[in-house]
């Protein structure tokens, strides 16, 4: 049989309604904070273990770390949405540029058919200079 003191320690470490309520308050107040401030609070909680019992310190650190993970997850979600929007914008820009390139090639081909470039003089012959007559 376990001594009575050991049984009390086990019950003390079990989560109670008080611990759960306190953790919810910590998380609710920290959800809109900057991640670097949350990380600073976690380190400060770890260093402040002498003024409070170990389970309270650990509970507060876990609550703050969980909040940090939620905040970082939200920031990651926003960043991924931005990257997805930029990817679609690049895709649409590529399609527009492809259409413009096709139009330029088509009009260059049609223009070349209607107004052909004069062929150069056959080799060995010099092109005749154009004569200009002065007007009176």
FIKOLZA-1660 file (N, C-alpha, C; in steps of 0.1 Angstrom, whole numbers, plus 5000, padded with zeros to 4 digits):
% residues 136
   i   px   py   pz ch aa at
   1 5008 4988 5000  A  X  N
   1 5000 5000 5000  A  X CA
   1 5009 5012 5000  A  X  C
   2 5004 5022 4993  A  X  N
   2 5012 5035 4992  A  X CA
   2 5009 5043 5004  A  X  C
   3 5019 5051 5008  A  X  N
   3 5017 5060 5019  A  X CA
   3 5007 5071 5015  A  X  C
   4 5000 5077 5025  A  X  N
   4 4990 5087 5022  A  X CA
   4 4996 5099 5015  A  X  C
   5 5008 5103 5018  A  X  N
   5 5014 5115 5011  A  X CA
   5 5016 5112 4996  A  X  C
   6 5020 5100 4993  A  X  N
   6 5022 5097 4978  A  X CA
   6 5009 5098 4971  A  X  C
   7 4998 5093 4977  A  X  N
   7 4985 5094 4971  A  X CA
   7 4981 5108 4969  A  X  C
   8 4984 5117 4978  A  X  N
   8 4980 5131 4976  A  X CA
   8 4988 5137 4965  A  X  C
   9 5001 5134 4963  A  X  N
   9 5009 5139 4952  A  X CA
   9 5003 5135 4939  A  X  C
  10 4998 5123 4938  A  X  N
  10 4993 5118 4925  A  X CA
  10 4980 5126 4922  A  X  C
  11 4972 5128 4932  A  X  N
  11 4959 5135 4930  A  X CA
  11 4962 5150 4927  A  X  C
  12 4973 5155 4932  A  X  N
  12 4976 5169 4930  A  X CA
  12 4981 5172 4916  A  X  C
  13 4987 5161 4910  A  X  N
  13 4992 5163 4896  A  X CA
  13 4981 5161 4886  A  X  C
  14 4970 5155 4890  A  X  N
  14 4959 5153 4880  A  X CA
  14 4953 5166 4877  A  X  C
  15 4949 5168 4864  A  X  N
  15 4943 5181 4860  A  X CA
  15 4929 5183 4867  A  X  C
  16 4927 5194 4872  A  X  N
  16 4914 5197 4879  A  X CA
  16 4907 5208 4871  A  X  C
  17 4895 5211 4875  A  X  N
  17 4888 5222 4869  A  X CA
  17 4895 5235 4870  A  X  C
  18 4901 5238 4882  A  X  N
  18 4908 5250 4884  A  X CA
  18 4920 5251 4874  A  X  C
  19 4927 5241 4872  A  X  N
  19 4939 5241 4863  A  X CA
  19 4934 5243 4849  A  X  C
  20 4923 5237 4845  A  X  N
  20 4918 5238 4831  A  X CA
  20 4913 5252 4829  A  X  C
  21 4906 5258 4839  A  X  N
  21 4901 5272 4837  A  X CA
  21 4912 5282 4836  A  X  C
  22 4922 5280 4844  A  X  N
  22 4934 5289 4844  A  X CA
  22 4941 5288 4831  A  X  C
  23 4943 5276 4826  A  X  N
  23 4949 5274 4813  A  X CA
  23 4941 5280 4802  A  X  C
  24 4928 5279 4802  A  X  N
  24 4920 5286 4792  A  X CA
  24 4921 5301 4792  A  X  C
  25 4922 5306 4804  A  X  N
  25 4924 5321 4805  A  X CA
  25 4938 5325 4799  A  X  C
  26 4948 5317 4802  A  X  N
  26 4961 5320 4797  A  X CA
  26 4961 5320 4781  A  X  C
  27 4955 5309 4776  A  X  N
  27 4955 5308 4761  A  X CA
  27 4946 5319 4755  A  X  C
  28 4935 5322 4761  A  X  N
  28 4926 5333 4755  A  X CA
  28 4933 5346 4755  A  X  C
  29 4941 5349 4765  A  X  N
  29 4947 5362 4766  A  X CA
  29 4960 5363 4756  A  X  C
  30 4965 5351 4753  A  X  N
  30 4977 5351 4745  A  X CA
  30 4975 5349 4730  A  X  C
  31 4963 5346 4726  A  X  N
  31 4961 5342 4711  A  X CA
  31 4964 5353 4702  A  X  C
  32 4963 5366 4706  A  X  N
  32 4966 5377 4697  A  X CA
  32 4980 5383 4699  A  X  C
  33 4988 5377 4707  A  X  N
  33 5001 5383 4709  A  X CA
  33 5011 5379 4699  A  X  C
  34 5022 5386 4699  A  X  N
  34 5033 5383 4689  A  X CA
  34 5041 5370 4694  A  X  C
  35 5045 5362 4684  A  X  N
  35 5051 5349 4688  A  X CA
  35 5064 5351 4696  A  X  C
  36 5072 5362 4693  A  X  N
  36 5084 5364 4700  A  X CA
  36 5081 5367 4715  A  X  C
  37 5070 5375 4717  A  X  N
  37 5066 5378 4731  A  X CA
  37 5062 5365 4738  A  X  C
  38 5055 5356 4731  A  X  N
  38 5051 5343 4737  A  X CA
  38 5063 5335 4741  A  X  C
  39 5073 5335 4732  A  X  N
  39 5085 5327 4735  A  X CA
  39 5092 5333 4747  A  X  C
  40 5093 5346 4748  A  X  N
  40 5099 5352 4759  A  X CA
  40 5092 5348 4772  A  X  C
  41 5079 5348 4772  A  X  N
  41 5071 5344 4783  A  X CA
  41 5074 5329 4787  A  X  C
  42 5075 5321 4777  A  X  N
  42 5078 5307 4780  A  X CA
  42 5091 5305 4788  A  X  C
  43 5101 5312 4783  A  X  N
  43 5115 5312 4789  A  X CA
  43 5114 5318 4803  A  X  C
  44 5106 5329 4805  A  X  N
  44 5105 5335 4818  A  X CA
  44 5098 5325 4828  A  X  C
  45 5088 5318 4823  A  X  N
  45 5081 5308 4831  A  X CA
  45 5090 5297 4836  A  X  C
  46 5099 5293 4827  A  X  N
  46 5108 5283 4831  A  X CA
  46 5118 5287 4841  A  X  C
  47 5122 5300 4841  A  X  N
  47 5132 5305 4850  A  X CA
  47 5126 5309 4864  A  X  C
  48 5112 5310 4864  A  X  N
  48 5105 5314 4876  A  X CA
  48 5100 5302 4883  A  X  C
  49 5107 5292 4885  A  X  N
  49 5102 5279 4891  A  X CA
  49 5103 5279 4906  A  X  C
  50 5111 5289 4912  A  X  N
  50 5112 5288 4926  A  X CA
  50 5101 5294 4934  A  X  C
  51 5093 5304 4928  A  X  N
  51 5083 5310 4935  A  X CA
  51 5069 5302 4935  A  X  C
  52 5068 5293 4926  A  X  N
  52 5056 5285 4925  A  X CA
  52 5059 5270 4924  A  X  C
  53 5049 5262 4925  A  X  N
  53 5051 5248 4925  A  X CA
  53 5054 5243 4910  A  X  C
  54 5060 5232 4909  A  X  N
  54 5065 5227 4896  A  X CA
  54 5053 5225 4886  A  X  C
  55 5042 5219 4891  A  X  N
  55 5031 5216 4882  A  X CA
  55 5024 5228 4877  A  X  C
  56 5024 5239 4885  A  X  N
  56 5018 5251 4880  A  X CA
  56 5027 5258 4869  A  X  C
  57 5040 5257 4871  A  X  N
  57 5049 5262 4861  A  X CA
  57 5048 5255 4848  A  X  C
  58 5048 5241 4849  A  X  N
  58 5047 5233 4838  A  X CA
  58 5034 5235 4830  A  X  C
  59 5023 5236 4838  A  X  N
  59 5010 5239 4832  A  X CA
  59 5010 5252 4824  A  X  C
  60 5016 5262 4830  A  X  N
  60 5016 5275 4823  A  X CA
  60 5025 5275 4811  A  X  C
  61 5036 5268 4812  A  X  N
  61 5045 5267 4801  A  X CA
  61 5039 5259 4789  A  X  C
  62 5032 5248 4792  A  X  N
  62 5025 5241 4782  A  X CA
  62 5014 5249 4776  A  X  C
  63 5006 5256 4784  A  X  N
  63 4996 5265 4778  A  X CA
  63 5001 5275 4769  A  X  C
  64 5012 5282 4773  A  X  N
  64 5018 5292 4765  A  X CA
  64 5024 5286 4752  A  X  C
  65 5030 5274 4753  A  X  N
  65 5036 5268 4742  A  X CA
  65 5025 5264 4732  A  X  C
  66 5014 5259 4737  A  X  N
  66 5003 5255 4728  A  X CA
  66 4998 5268 4721  A  X  C
  67 4997 5279 4728  A  X  N
  67 4992 5291 4722  A  X CA
  67 5002 5295 4711  A  X  C
  68 5015 5294 4714  A  X  N
  68 5025 5298 4704  A  X CA
  68 5023 5289 4692  A  X  C
  69 5021 5276 4693  A  X  N
  69 5019 5268 4682  A  X CA
  69 5006 5272 4674  A  X  C
  70 4996 5276 4680  A  X  N
  70 4984 5280 4674  A  X CA
  70 4986 5293 4666  A  X  C
  71 4993 5303 4672  A  X  N
  71 4996 5315 4666  A  X CA
  71 5005 5313 4654  A  X  C
  72 5015 5305 4655  A  X  N
  72 5024 5302 4644  A  X CA
  72 5017 5295 4633  A  X  C
  73 5008 5286 4636  A  X  N
  73 4999 5279 4626  A  X CA
  73 4991 5289 4619  A  X  C
  74 4985 5299 4625  A  X  N
  74 4977 5309 4618  A  X CA
  74 4985 5317 4609  A  X  C
  75 4997 5321 4613  A  X  N
  75 5006 5329 4605  A  X CA
  75 5010 5320 4593  A  X  C
  76 5013 5307 4595  A  X  N
  76 5016 5299 4584  A  X CA
  76 5005 5297 4574  A  X  C
  77 4993 5296 4579  A  X  N
  77 4981 5295 4570  A  X CA
  77 4979 5308 4562  A  X  C
  78 4981 5320 4568  A  X  N
  78 4981 5332 4560  A  X CA
  78 4992 5332 4549  A  X  C
  79 5004 5328 4553  A  X  N
  79 5015 5328 4543  A  X CA
  79 5012 5318 4532  A  X  C
  80 5006 5307 4535  A  X  N
  80 5003 5297 4524  A  X CA
  80 4992 5302 4515  A  X  C
  81 4983 5309 4520  A  X  N
  81 4972 5315 4512  A  X CA
  81 4978 5325 4503  A  X  C
  82 4987 5334 4508  A  X  N
  82 4993 5344 4499  A  X CA
  82 5002 5337 4488  A  X  C
  83 5009 5327 4492  A  X  N
  83 5017 5320 4481  A  X CA
  83 5008 5314 4471  A  X  C
  84 4996 5308 4475  A  X  N
  84 4987 5302 4465  A  X CA
  84 4981 5313 4456  A  X  C
  85 4978 5325 4462  A  X  N
  85 4973 5335 4453  A  X CA
  85 4983 5340 4443  A  X  C
  86 4996 5341 4448  A  X  N
  86 5007 5346 4439  A  X CA
  86 5009 5335 4428  A  X  C
  87 5008 5323 4431  A  X  N
  87 5010 5312 4422  A  X CA
  87 4999 5313 4411  A  X  C
  88 4987 5315 4414  A  X  N
  88 4976 5317 4404  A  X CA
  88 4978 5330 4396  A  X  C
  89 4983 5340 4402  A  X  N
  89 4986 5353 4395  A  X CA
  89 4997 5350 4385  A  X  C
  90 5007 5343 4388  A  X  N
  90 5018 5340 4379  A  X CA
  90 5013 5331 4368  A  X  C
  91 5004 5322 4371  A  X  N
  91 4998 5313 4360  A  X CA
  91 4990 5321 4350  A  X  C
  92 4982 5330 4356  A  X  N
  92 4973 5339 4347  A  X CA
  92 4982 5348 4338  A  X  C
  93 4992 5353 4344  A  X  N
  93 5002 5362 4337  A  X CA
  93 5008 5354 4326  A  X  C
  94 5012 5342 4328  A  X  N
  94 5019 5334 4318  A  X CA
  94 5009 5331 4307  A  X  C
  95 4996 5328 4310  A  X  N
  95 4986 5326 4299  A  X CA
  95 4985 5338 4291  A  X  C
  96 4984 5350 4297  A  X  N
  96 4982 5362 4290  A  X CA
  96 4994 5365 4281  A  X  C
  97 5006 5363 4286  A  X  N
  97 5018 5364 4278  A  X CA
  97 5019 5354 4266  A  X  C
  98 5014 5342 4268  A  X  N
  98 5014 5332 4258  A  X CA
  98 5004 5336 4247  A  X  C
  99 4993 5342 4251  A  X  N
  99 4983 5346 4241  A  X CA
  99 4989 5358 4233  A  X  C
 100 4995 5368 4240  A  X  N
 100 5001 5379 4233  A  X CA
 100 5012 5375 4223  A  X  C
 101 5020 5365 4227  A  X  N
 101 5031 5360 4219  A  X CA
 101 5025 5353 4207  A  X  C
 102 5015 5346 4208  A  X  N
 102 5008 5339 4197  A  X CA
 102 5003 5350 4187  A  X  C
 103 4997 5360 4192  A  X  N
 103 4991 5371 4184  A  X CA
 103 5003 5378 4176  A  X  C
 104 5014 5381 4183  A  X  N
 104 5025 5387 4176  A  X CA
 104 5030 5378 4165  A  X  C
 105 5032 5365 4167  A  X  N
 105 5037 5356 4157  A  X CA
 105 5027 5356 4145  A  X  C
 106 5014 5355 4148  A  X  N
 106 5004 5355 4138  A  X CA
 106 5005 5367 4129  A  X  C
 107 5005 5379 4136  A  X  N
 107 5005 5391 4128  A  X CA
 107 5018 5393 4120  A  X  C
 108 5029 5389 4126  A  X  N
 108 5042 5389 4119  A  X CA
 108 5041 5380 4106  A  X  C
 109 5035 5369 4107  A  X  N
 109 5034 5360 4096  A  X CA
 109 5024 5365 4085  A  X  C
 110 5013 5371 4089  A  X  N
 110 5004 5377 4080  A  X CA
 110 5010 5389 4073  A  X  C
 111 5017 5397 4081  A  X  N
 111 5024 5409 4075  A  X CA
 111 5034 5405 4066  A  X  C
 112 5042 5394 4068  A  X  N
 112 5052 5390 4059  A  X CA
 112 5046 5385 4046  A  X  C
 113 5035 5379 4047  A  X  N
 113 5028 5374 4034  A  X CA
 113 5023 5385 4026  A  X  C
 114 5017 5395 4032  A  X  N
 114 5012 5406 4024  A  X CA
 114 5022 5416 4019  A  X  C
 115 5033 5418 4026  A  X  N
 115 5043 5427 4022  A  X CA
 115 5057 5420 4023  A  X  C
 116 5060 5412 4013  A  X  N
 116 5073 5404 4015  A  X CA
 116 5085 5413 4015  A  X  C
 117 5095 5409 4021  A  X  N
 117 5108 5416 4021  A  X CA
 117 5115 5413 4008  A  X  C
 118 5120 5424 4002  A  X  N
 118 5127 5421 3989  A  X CA
 118 5139 5412 3991  A  X  C
 119 5140 5403 3982  A  X  N
 119 5151 5393 3983  A  X CA
 119 5164 5400 3979  A  X  C
 120 5175 5397 3985  A  X  N
 120 5188 5403 3981  A  X CA
 120 5192 5399 3967  A  X  C
 121 5201 5407 3962  A  X  N
 121 5206 5405 3948  A  X CA
 121 5213 5392 3948  A  X  C
 122 5212 5385 3937  A  X  N
 122 5220 5372 3936  A  X CA
 122 5235 5375 3938  A  X  C
 123 5242 5365 3943  A  X  N
 123 5256 5367 3945  A  X CA
 123 5263 5370 3932  A  X  C
 124 5273 5378 3933  A  X  N
 124 5281 5382 3922  A  X CA
 124 5276 5394 3915  A  X  C
 125 5264 5398 3918  A  X  N
 125 5258 5411 3912  A  X CA
 125 5257 5421 3922  A  X  C
 126 5260 5433 3919  A  X  N
 126 5259 5444 3928  A  X CA
 126 5245 5450 3926  A  X  C
 127 5239 5454 3937  A  X  N
 127 5226 5461 3935  A  X CA
 127 5227 5474 3929  A  X  C
 128 5218 5478 3920  A  X  N
 128 5218 5491 3913  A  X CA
 128 5214 5502 3923  A  X  C
 129 5222 5513 3923  A  X  N
 129 5218 5524 3932  A  X CA
 129 5205 5531 3926  A  X  C
 130 5197 5536 3935  A  X  N
 130 5185 5543 3931  A  X CA
 130 5189 5556 3925  A  X  C
 131 5184 5560 3914  A  X  N
 131 5187 5573 3909  A  X CA
 131 5176 5583 3913  A  X  C
 132 5181 5595 3916  A  X  N
 132 5171 5605 3921  A  X CA
 132 5173 5617 3911  A  X  C
 133 5162 5621 3905  A  X  N
 133 5162 5632 3896  A  X CA
 133 5157 5644 3903  A  X  C
 134 5165 5655 3902  A  X  N
 134 5161 5667 3909  A  X CA
 134 5148 5673 3903  A  X  C
 135 5140 5678 3911  A  X  N
 135 5128 5684 3906  A  X CA
 135 5130 5699 3904  A  X  C
 136 5124 5704 3894  A  X  N
 136 5126 5719 3890  A  X CA
 136 5114 5727 3894  A  X  C
% end
